Amino acid sequence: MKKSMAIIFTVLITIFFNNTFLAQDIIIKKDGTEESFLSLNPRIENRFGTNINILGPTVLLSFSIDYFVTPDINIETGLGIMGYFGGIKYHLFGNDVNKKWTPYLGI
């Protein structure tokens, strides 16, 4: 149990102090000045998520967190009544700004 908690805390620390999480999107204009902008891609604007799963990866009830490392790649880790889980998902159309929902492949 201590090993699984250490893994979960390591993933959480990595997510919260990841350079991508703290970075800002900028545009460099032709005159050399920088201007920040908001991306319209929901996987960039809302990188971090929390979930409650019923009859999901573990028996009965589980809680999980996920984070979009890039618009295409999402990592997830969670803890349930009867165990813990983690995985990675590749969103097929993650870079498409117009897609609010994207199908994915994961392990």
C-alpha positions as CSV (number, residue, x, y, z in Angstrom):
1,M,0.0,0.0,0.0
2,K,2.9,2.4,0.8
3,K,4.4,1.7,-2.7
4,S,1.1,2.6,-4.4
5,M,0.7,5.8,-2.4
6,A,4.2,6.8,-3.3
7,I,3.5,6.3,-7.0
8,I,0.3,8.3,-6.8
9,F,2.0,11.2,-4.9
10,T,4.9,11.1,-7.4
11,V,2.5,11.5,-10.3
12,L,0.6,14.3,-8.6
13,I,3.9,16.2,-7.8
14,T,5.0,15.7,-11.5
15,I,1.6,17.1,-12.7
16,F,1.6,20.1,-10.4
17,F,5.2,21.2,-11.0
18,N,5.4,20.3,-14.7
19,N,6.8,23.0,-16.8
20,T,3.9,22.7,-19.3
21,F,1.4,23.2,-16.4
22,L,3.1,26.5,-15.4
23,A,3.9,27.7,-19.0
24,Q,1.8,30.4,-20.8
25,D,1.0,30.4,-24.5
26,I,2.5,33.5,-26.3
27,I,2.5,35.0,-29.7
28,I,5.5,36.8,-31.0
29,K,4.4,39.7,-33.2
30,K,6.3,40.8,-36.3
31,D,7.8,43.8,-34.4
32,G,9.3,41.4,-31.9
33,T,7.0,42.0,-29.0
34,E,5.2,39.2,-27.2
35,E,1.5,38.9,-26.5
36,S,-0.2,36.2,-24.5
37,F,-3.3,34.6,-25.8
38,L,-5.9,32.0,-24.8
39,S,-6.1,28.9,-26.9
40,L,-9.6,27.8,-27.9
41,N,-8.7,24.1,-27.6
42,P,-10.5,22.7,-24.5
43,R,-7.7,20.2,-23.9
44,I,-5.3,23.1,-23.5
45,E,-7.5,25.5,-21.5
46,N,-8.7,22.7,-19.1
47,R,-5.7,20.4,-18.7
48,F,-6.6,19.1,-15.3
49,G,-9.7,17.0,-14.4
50,T,-11.2,15.0,-11.6
51,N,-13.5,12.1,-12.0
52,I,-15.9,9.9,-9.9
53,N,-16.4,6.4,-11.5
54,I,-19.2,4.0,-10.6
55,L,-18.5,0.4,-11.8
56,G,-15.4,1.7,-13.5
57,P,-11.8,0.6,-13.4
58,T,-12.1,-0.8,-9.8
59,V,-15.0,-2.5,-8.1
60,L,-17.9,-0.2,-7.2
61,L,-16.6,3.3,-6.7
62,S,-13.3,5.1,-7.6
63,F,-11.9,8.6,-7.8
64,S,-9.4,9.7,-10.3
65,I,-7.5,12.7,-11.7
66,D,-6.3,13.2,-15.2
67,Y,-4.1,15.7,-17.0
68,F,-3.6,16.6,-20.6
69,V,0.2,16.7,-21.2
70,T,-0.5,17.7,-24.8
71,P,-3.8,18.1,-26.5
72,D,-3.3,14.5,-27.8
73,I,-1.9,12.7,-24.7
74,N,-3.8,12.4,-21.4
75,I,-2.6,10.6,-18.2
76,E,-4.9,9.4,-15.5
77,T,-4.4,7.9,-12.0
78,G,-7.0,6.9,-9.5
79,L,-7.9,5.1,-6.3
80,G,-10.9,2.9,-5.6
81,I,-12.5,0.8,-2.9
82,M,-10.7,-2.3,-4.1
83,G,-7.5,-1.0,-5.7
84,Y,-5.7,1.6,-7.7
85,F,-5.2,2.2,-11.4
86,G,-3.4,4.4,-13.9
87,G,-3.1,4.8,-17.6
88,I,-2.4,6.9,-20.6
89,K,-4.8,7.8,-23.5
90,Y,-4.1,9.1,-27.0
91,H,-6.9,11.3,-28.3
92,L,-7.3,10.8,-32.0
93,F,-8.4,14.4,-32.9
94,G,-6.9,16.2,-29.8
95,N,-5.3,19.0,-31.8
96,D,-8.6,19.9,-33.5
97,V,-9.8,23.1,-31.8
98,N,-13.4,22.5,-33.0
99,K,-13.8,19.1,-31.3
100,K,-15.2,19.3,-27.8
101,W,-15.2,15.5,-27.6
102,T,-12.6,13.2,-29.1
103,P,-12.4,9.4,-29.3
104,Y,-9.3,7.9,-27.7
105,L,-7.2,4.8,-27.4
106,G,-5.7,3.9,-24.1
107,I,-3.9,1.4,-21.9
